């Protein structure tokens, strides 16, 4: 199964993202559903929908993920608790491409 992880660009320089990778590597927390499934991280990207005030970049990312067979997108807590209140909008972009959203990584 091909998965991706999305995080908020505002955590750049604050978060090491080790929590996301540790949870993935150990198949725990929100990645525990993959305990007996072979997975591959296809993408680890940052969302810039609020700072750019446009959906264009996220739409392009969603299209590239779909083209490359990504099945599920895990949104980091930094996006789940989006300060700009755009979580539903972000989710809809990826869901419209047939990518399942999981809210959380670790």
DSSP file (Angstrom, degrees, kcal/mol; ACC not computed):
  #  RESIDUE AA STRUCTURE BP1 BP2  ACC     N-H-->O    O-->H-N    N-H-->O    O-->H-N    TCO  KAPPA ALPHA  PHI   PSI    X-CA   Y-CA   Z-CA
    1    1 A X              0   0    0      0, 0.0    39,-2.1     0, 0.0     2,-0.5   0.000 360.0 360.0 360.0 135.7    0.0    0.0    0.0
    2    2 A X  E     +a   40   0A   0     67,-0.5    69,-2.8    37,-0.2    70,-1.5  -0.829 360.0 176.2 -98.9 128.6    1.3    3.4   -0.9
    3    3 A X  E     -ab  41  72A   0     37,-2.6    39,-3.3    -2,-0.5    40,-0.8  -0.864  15.3-157.3-129.2 163.5    0.9    6.2    1.6
    4    4 A X  E     -ab  43  73A   0     68,-1.9    70,-3.0    -2,-0.3     2,-0.4  -0.929   8.7-144.5-134.0 159.4    1.8    9.9    2.0
    5    5 A X  E     -ab  44  74A   0     38,-2.2    40,-2.2    -2,-0.3     2,-0.4  -0.996  12.3-164.4-126.9 131.2    2.2   12.2    5.0
    6    6 A X  E     +ab  45  75A   0     68,-2.6    70,-3.0    -2,-0.4     2,-0.3  -0.949   9.5 178.2-117.1 136.4    1.3   15.8    4.9
    7    7 A X  E     -a   46   0A   0     38,-2.5    40,-3.1    -2,-0.4     2,-0.3  -0.866  35.1 -95.3-130.3 165.2    2.4   18.4    7.5
    8    8 A X  E >   -a   47   0A   0     -2,-0.3     3,-1.6    38,-0.2     4,-0.2  -0.629  23.1-137.6 -82.2 135.0    1.9   22.1    7.9
    9    9 A X  G >  S+     0   0    0     38,-2.0     3,-1.7    -2,-0.3    -1,-0.1   0.743  97.5  74.5 -63.3 -22.0    4.6   24.4    6.6
   10   10 A X  G 3  S+     0   0    0      1,-0.3    -1,-0.3    37,-0.2    38,-0.0   0.640  87.1  61.3 -69.3 -12.8    4.4   26.5    9.8
   11   11 A X  G X> S+     0   0    0     -3,-1.6     3,-2.8     3,-0.1     4,-2.5   0.491  73.0 126.0 -90.3  -2.3    6.1   23.8   11.8
   12   12 A X  T <4 S+     0   0    0     -3,-1.7     4,-0.1     1,-0.3    -3,-0.0  -0.347  81.6  13.8 -57.0 127.4    9.3   24.1    9.7
   13   13 A X  T 34 S+     0   0    0      2,-0.4    -1,-0.3    -2,-0.1     3,-0.1   0.350 125.6  63.7  86.5  -6.8   12.2   24.7   12.0
   14   14 A X  T <4 S+     0   0    0     -3,-2.8     2,-0.4     1,-0.2    -2,-0.2   0.735  96.2  50.3-111.5 -45.9   10.1   23.7   15.0
   15   15 A X     <  -     0   0    0     -4,-2.5    -2,-0.4     1,-0.1    -1,-0.2  -0.800  58.1-157.8-103.1 137.3    9.2   20.1   14.5
   16   16 A X        -     0   0    0     -2,-0.4    -1,-0.1    -3,-0.1    -4,-0.0   0.640  31.4-135.6 -82.2 -15.1   11.8   17.4   13.6
   17   17 A X     >  +     0   0    0      1,-0.1     4,-1.9     3,-0.0     3,-0.2   0.503  70.0 124.8  66.1   8.5    9.0   15.2   12.1
   18   18 A X  H  >  +     0   0    0      1,-0.2     4,-3.2     2,-0.2     5,-0.3   0.839  64.9  60.8 -64.0 -31.5   10.7   12.3   14.0
   19   19 A X  H  > S+     0   0    0      2,-0.2     4,-2.2     1,-0.2    -1,-0.2   0.916 105.5  47.1 -61.4 -42.5    7.3   11.5   15.7
   20   20 A X  H  > S+     0   0    0     -3,-0.2     4,-2.2     2,-0.2    -2,-0.2   0.943 116.7  42.9 -62.3 -48.3    5.7   10.9   12.3
   21   21 A X  H  X S+     0   0    0     -4,-1.9     4,-3.2     2,-0.2     5,-0.2   0.876 112.7  52.2 -69.9 -37.1    8.6    8.7   11.1
   22   22 A X  H  X S+     0   0    0     -4,-3.2     4,-2.3     2,-0.2    -1,-0.2   0.942 111.3  47.4 -62.9 -46.2    8.9    6.8   14.4
   23   23 A X  H  <>S+     0   0    0     -4,-2.2     5,-2.4    -5,-0.3     4,-0.5   0.905 115.5  46.0 -62.0 -41.4    5.2    6.0   14.4
   24   24 A X  H ><5S+     0   0    0     -4,-2.2     3,-1.2     3,-0.2    -2,-0.2   0.961 113.1  48.0 -64.9 -51.2    5.4    4.8   10.7
   25   25 A X  H 3<5S+     0   0    0     -4,-3.2    -2,-0.2     1,-0.3    -1,-0.2   0.846 119.1  39.8 -60.7 -35.1    8.6    2.8   11.2
   26   26 A X  T 3<5S-     0   0    0     -4,-2.3    -1,-0.3    -5,-0.2    -2,-0.2   0.434 105.4-129.7 -92.2  -0.7    7.1    1.0   14.3
   27   27 A X  T < 5 +     0   0    0     -3,-1.2     2,-0.2    -4,-0.5    -3,-0.2   0.941  62.3 133.8  46.7  56.2    3.7    0.8   12.7
   28   28 A X    > < +     0   0    0     -5,-2.4     3,-2.3    -6,-0.1    -1,-0.2  -0.737  47.2  10.7-125.7 175.9    2.1    2.3   15.8
   29   29 A X  G >  S-     0   0    0      1,-0.3     3,-1.7    -2,-0.2     4,-0.2  -0.336 136.5  -2.3  54.0-126.4   -0.5    4.9   16.7
   30   30 A X  G 3  S+     0   0    0     75,-1.3     3,-0.3     1,-0.3    -1,-0.3   0.620 138.1  56.0 -71.4  -9.8   -2.3    6.0   13.4
   31   31 A X  G X  S+     0   0    0     -3,-2.3     3,-2.0    74,-0.5    -1,-0.3   0.398  76.5  96.9 -97.4   1.5   -0.1    3.6   11.4
   32   32 A X  G X   +     0   0    0     -3,-1.7     3,-1.7     1,-0.3     4,-0.2   0.742  68.0  74.2 -63.7 -21.7   -1.0    0.5   13.5
   33   33 A X  G 3  S+     0   0    0     -3,-0.3    -1,-0.3     1,-0.3     3,-0.3   0.655  92.6  56.4 -64.2 -13.6   -3.6   -0.3   10.8
   34   34 A X  G X   +     0   0    0     -3,-2.0     3,-2.2     1,-0.2    -1,-0.3   0.194  67.5 120.9-102.3  15.3   -0.6   -1.4    8.6
   35   35 A X  T <  S+     0   0    0     -3,-1.7    -1,-0.2     1,-0.3    -2,-0.1   0.852  89.8  24.3 -48.1 -43.2    0.8   -4.0   11.1
   36   36 A X  T 3  S+     0   0    0     -3,-0.3     2,-0.4    -4,-0.2    -1,-0.3   0.014 109.5  90.5-114.2  26.7    0.5   -6.8    8.6
   37   37 A X  S <  S-     0   0    0     -3,-2.2     2,-0.4   -36,-0.0    -3,-0.0  -0.978  75.3-123.1-126.3 133.9    0.5   -4.8    5.4
   38   38 A X        -     0   0    0     -2,-0.4     2,-0.3     2,-0.0    -2,-0.1  -0.617  40.1-177.7 -72.3 128.5    3.5   -3.9    3.3
   39   39 A X        -     0   0    0     -2,-0.4     2,-0.4    -5,-0.1   -37,-0.2  -0.882  19.3-161.2-128.4 160.4    3.6   -0.1    2.9
   40   40 A X  E     -a    2   0A   0    -39,-2.1   -37,-2.6    -2,-0.3     2,-0.7  -0.982  20.2-133.2-141.0 126.5    5.7    2.4    1.2
   41   41 A X  E     +a    3   0A   0     -2,-0.4   -37,-0.2   -39,-0.2     3,-0.1  -0.725  27.1 175.6 -79.0 118.3    5.9    6.1    1.9
   42   42 A X  E     +     0   0A   0    -39,-3.3     2,-0.3    -2,-0.7   -38,-0.2   0.704  61.7  12.4 -94.5 -24.8    5.6    7.8   -1.4
   43   43 A X  E     -a    4   0A   0    -40,-0.8   -38,-2.2     2,-0.0     2,-0.4  -0.995  43.4-171.2-157.1 144.7    5.6   11.4   -0.3
   44   44 A X  E     +a    5   0A   0     -2,-0.3     2,-0.3   -40,-0.2   -38,-0.2  -0.905  36.1 163.8-135.4 105.7    6.2   13.6    2.7
   45   45 A X  E     -a    6   0A   0    -40,-2.2   -38,-2.5    -2,-0.4     2,-0.4  -0.784  34.8-123.1-128.0 164.2    5.1   17.1    1.9
   46   46 A X  E     -a    7   0A   0     -2,-0.3     2,-0.4   -40,-0.2   -38,-0.2  -0.878  22.0-132.5-108.2 141.7    4.2   20.4    3.5
   47   47 A X  E     +a    8   0A   0    -40,-3.1   -38,-2.0    -2,-0.4   -37,-0.2  -0.762  25.1 172.7 -90.3 133.1    0.8   22.2    3.1
   48   48 A X     >  +     0   0    0     -2,-0.4     4,-2.4   -40,-0.1     5,-0.4   0.066  37.3 122.8-125.9  23.6    1.0   25.9    2.2
   49   49 A X  H  >>S+     0   0    0      1,-0.2     5,-0.6     2,-0.2     4,-0.6   0.824  79.0  41.3 -60.1 -34.1   -2.7   26.5    1.5
   50   50 A X  H  45S+     0   0    0      2,-0.2    -1,-0.2     3,-0.2    -2,-0.1   0.887 115.4  46.8 -85.0 -37.5   -3.0   29.3    4.2
   51   51 A X  H  45S+     0   0    0      1,-0.2    -2,-0.2    -4,-0.1    -1,-0.1   0.866 122.2  36.4 -72.8 -33.5    0.3   31.1    3.6
   52   52 A X  H  <5S-     0   0    0     -4,-2.4    -1,-0.2     2,-0.2    -2,-0.2   0.645  97.6-142.2 -88.1 -16.1   -0.2   31.2   -0.2
   53   53 A X  T  <5 +     0   0    0     -4,-0.6     2,-0.3    -5,-0.4    -3,-0.2   0.860  67.4  98.7  52.7  40.2   -4.0   31.7    0.1
   54   54 A X      < -     0   0    0     -5,-0.6     4,-0.3    -6,-0.3    -1,-0.2  -0.987  67.8-145.5-149.3 153.1   -4.5   29.4   -2.9
   55   55 A X  S  > S+     0   0    0     -2,-0.3     4,-2.7     1,-0.1     5,-0.3   0.519  76.1  99.4 -91.7  -8.3   -5.4   25.7   -3.4
   56   56 A X  H  > S+     0   0    0      1,-0.2     4,-2.3     2,-0.2     5,-0.2   0.867  82.1  44.8 -52.7 -49.9   -3.2   25.4   -6.5
   57   57 A X  H  > S+     0   0    0      1,-0.2     4,-2.3     2,-0.2    -1,-0.2   0.915 115.4  47.5 -63.8 -43.0   -0.1   23.8   -4.9
   58   58 A X  H  > S+     0   0    0     -4,-0.3     4,-2.7     2,-0.2    -1,-0.2   0.881 110.5  52.2 -67.5 -37.8   -2.2   21.3   -2.9
   59   59 A X  H  X S+     0   0    0     -4,-2.7     4,-2.4     2,-0.2    -1,-0.2   0.924 110.0  49.5 -62.4 -43.6   -4.3   20.4   -5.9
   60   60 A X  H  X S+     0   0    0     -4,-2.3     4,-2.2    -5,-0.3    -2,-0.2   0.905 111.6  48.6 -61.6 -42.0   -1.1   19.7   -7.8
   61   61 A X  H  X S+     0   0    0     -4,-2.3     4,-2.7     2,-0.2    -2,-0.2   0.934 110.3  51.2 -63.0 -46.0    0.2   17.5   -5.0
   62   62 A X  H  X S+     0   0    0     -4,-2.7     4,-2.3     1,-0.2    -2,-0.2   0.906 110.6  49.1 -58.5 -42.7   -3.1   15.6   -4.8
   63   63 A X  H  X S+     0   0    0     -4,-2.4     4,-2.5     2,-0.2    -1,-0.2   0.904 111.9  48.0 -64.8 -41.7   -2.9   14.9   -8.6
   64   64 A X  H  X S+     0   0    0     -4,-2.2     4,-1.4     2,-0.2    -2,-0.2   0.889 110.7  51.5 -67.0 -38.7    0.7   13.7   -8.4
   65   65 A X  H  <>S+     0   0    0     -4,-2.7     5,-2.5     2,-0.2     3,-0.3   0.943 112.3  46.0 -61.8 -46.2   -0.1   11.5   -5.5
   66   66 A X  H ><5S+     0   0    0     -4,-2.3     3,-1.8     1,-0.2    -2,-0.2   0.919 109.3  54.4 -63.1 -44.0   -3.0    9.9   -7.3
   67   67 A X  H 3<5S+     0   0    0     -4,-2.5    -1,-0.2     1,-0.3    -2,-0.2   0.797 109.8  49.4 -59.1 -28.4   -1.0    9.5  -10.5
   68   68 A X  T 3<5S-     0   0    0     -4,-1.4    -1,-0.3    -3,-0.3    -2,-0.2   0.189 121.7-104.1-101.7  16.2    1.6    7.6   -8.5
   69   69 A X  T < 5 +     0   0    0     -3,-1.8   -67,-0.5     1,-0.2     2,-0.3   0.679  55.0 168.7  79.5  20.0   -0.8    5.2   -6.8
   70   70 A X      < -     0   0    0     -5,-2.5    -1,-0.2     1,-0.2   -67,-0.2  -0.521  10.6-177.3 -69.2 128.5   -1.1    6.7   -3.3
   71   71 A X        +     0   0    0    -69,-2.8    29,-2.3    -2,-0.3     2,-0.4   0.832  62.1  25.6 -92.8 -40.2   -4.0    5.1   -1.5
   72   72 A X  E     -bc   3 100A   0    -70,-1.5   -68,-1.9    27,-0.2     2,-0.5  -0.965  57.9-155.8-135.4 144.9   -4.0    6.9    1.8
   73   73 A X  E     -bc   4 101A   0     27,-3.1    29,-2.8    -2,-0.4     2,-0.6  -0.980   9.5-154.9-120.3 122.0   -2.8   10.3    3.1
   74   74 A X  E     -bc   5 102A   0    -70,-3.0   -68,-2.6    -2,-0.5     2,-0.5  -0.852  10.8-151.2 -93.3 125.2   -2.0   10.8    6.8
   75   75 A X  E     -bc   6 103A   0     27,-2.7    29,-1.9    -2,-0.6   -68,-0.2  -0.859  17.3-125.6 -97.5 126.1   -2.4   14.3    7.9
   76   76 A X    >>  -     0   0    0    -70,-3.0     4,-2.4    -2,-0.5     3,-1.8  -0.223  27.6-105.9 -62.8 158.7   -0.1   15.4   10.8
   77   77 A X  H 3> S+     0   0    0      1,-0.3     4,-2.4     2,-0.2    -1,-0.1   0.788 119.8  68.2 -57.8 -27.2   -1.7   16.8   13.9
   78   78 A X  H 34 S+     0   0    0      1,-0.2     5,-0.3     2,-0.2    -1,-0.3   0.797 109.1  35.4 -64.3 -28.0   -0.4   20.2   12.7
   79   79 A X  H X4 S+     0   0    0     -3,-1.8     3,-1.9   -73,-0.3    -2,-0.2   0.831 112.2  58.7 -89.4 -39.2   -2.9   20.0    9.8
   80   80 A X  H 3< S+     0   0    0     -4,-2.4    -2,-0.2     1,-0.3    -3,-0.2   0.869 113.1  41.2 -57.2 -35.7   -5.6   18.3   11.8
   81   81 A X  T 3< S-     0   0    0     -4,-2.4    -1,-0.3    -5,-0.2    -2,-0.1  -0.210  90.6-178.6-102.7  41.5   -5.5   21.3   14.1
   82   82 A X    X   -     0   0    0     -3,-1.9     3,-1.5     1,-0.2     5,-0.2  -0.151  23.1-151.2 -49.0 119.3   -5.2   23.8   11.2
   83   83 A X  T 3  S+     0   0    0     -5,-0.3    -1,-0.2     1,-0.3    -4,-0.1   0.775  96.3  56.1 -65.0 -26.6   -4.9   27.3   12.6
   84   84 A X  T 3  S-     0   0    0      1,-0.0    -1,-0.3     0, 0.0    -2,-0.1   0.416 109.6-123.4 -87.2   2.2   -6.4   28.7    9.5
   85   85 A X  S <  S+     0   0    0     -3,-1.5     4,-0.1     1,-0.1    -2,-0.1   0.887  74.8 124.2  59.7  41.8   -9.5   26.5    9.9
   86   86 A X     >  +     0   0    0     -7,-0.1     4,-2.4     1,-0.1     5,-0.2   0.152  25.5 113.3-117.9  17.9   -9.0   25.0    6.4
   87   87 A X  H  > S+     0   0    0      1,-0.2     4,-2.9     2,-0.2     5,-0.2   0.926  78.6  49.3 -56.8 -48.7   -8.9   21.3    7.4
   88   88 A X  H  > S+     0   0    0      1,-0.2     4,-2.3     2,-0.2    -1,-0.2   0.889 111.8  49.8 -60.7 -38.9  -12.2   20.4    5.6
   89   89 A X  H  > S+     0   0    0      2,-0.2     4,-1.6     1,-0.2    -1,-0.2   0.908 111.8  48.0 -64.8 -43.5  -11.0   22.2    2.5
   90   90 A X  H  X S+     0   0    0     -4,-2.4     4,-1.5     1,-0.2    -2,-0.2   0.936 112.7  48.6 -62.7 -47.9   -7.7   20.3    2.5
   91   91 A X  H  X S+     0   0    0     -4,-2.9     4,-2.9     1,-0.2     5,-0.2   0.905 107.7  55.0 -59.7 -42.9   -9.4   17.0    3.0
   92   92 A X  H  X S+     0   0    0     -4,-2.3     4,-2.2    -5,-0.2    -1,-0.2   0.863 102.7  56.9 -61.9 -37.0  -11.9   17.6    0.2
   93   93 A X  H  < S+     0   0    0     -4,-1.6     4,-0.4     2,-0.2    -1,-0.2   0.939 114.4  37.1 -60.4 -47.5   -9.1   18.2   -2.3
   94   94 A X  H ><>S+     0   0    0     -4,-1.5     5,-2.0     1,-0.2     3,-1.2   0.894 115.2  53.2 -74.4 -40.1   -7.5   14.8   -1.7
   95   95 A X  H ><5S+     0   0    0     -4,-2.9     3,-1.9     1,-0.3    -1,-0.2   0.854 100.8  61.9 -63.3 -33.4  -10.7   12.9   -1.2
   96   96 A X  T 3<5S+     0   0    0     -4,-2.2    -1,-0.3     1,-0.3    -2,-0.2   0.712 103.0  51.6 -65.8 -17.8  -11.9   14.3   -4.6
   97   97 A X  T < 5S-     0   0    0     -3,-1.2    -1,-0.3    -4,-0.4    -2,-0.2   0.357 125.6-103.6 -96.6   3.2   -8.9   12.5   -6.1
   98   98 A X  T < 5S+     0   0    0     -3,-1.9     2,-0.5     1,-0.3    -3,-0.2   0.693  74.9 140.8  84.5  19.6   -9.9    9.2   -4.4
   99   99 A X      < -     0   0    0     -5,-2.0    -1,-0.3   -27,-0.0     2,-0.2  -0.855  50.0-130.1 -99.3 124.8   -7.3    9.4   -1.7
  100  100 A X  E     -c   72   0A   0    -29,-2.3   -27,-3.1    -2,-0.5     2,-0.4  -0.527  20.7-140.2 -73.8 136.5   -8.4    8.2    1.7
  101  101 A X  E     -c   73   0A   0     -2,-0.2     2,-0.5   -29,-0.2   -27,-0.2  -0.832  15.2-170.3-101.4 133.4   -7.6   10.6    4.6
  102  102 A X  E     -c   74   0A   0    -29,-2.8   -27,-2.7    -2,-0.4     2,-1.2  -0.992  20.9-137.9-119.0 122.8   -6.4    9.5    8.0
  103  103 A X  E     +c   75   0A   0     -2,-0.5   -27,-0.1   -29,-0.2     2,-0.1  -0.685  69.5  18.9 -84.1  99.8   -6.3   12.3   10.6
  104  104 A X        -     0   0    0    -29,-1.9   -28,-0.2    -2,-1.2   -29,-0.2  -0.338  42.7-159.0 125.9 156.0   -3.1   11.8   12.5
  105  105 A X              0   0    0     -2,-0.1   -75,-1.3   -31,-0.1   -74,-0.5   0.520 360.0 360.0-127.1 -59.2    0.3   10.2   12.4
  106  106 A X              0   0    0    -77,-0.2   -77,-0.1   -76,-0.1   -30,-0.1   0.343 360.0 360.0-129.1 360.0    1.5    9.9   16.0
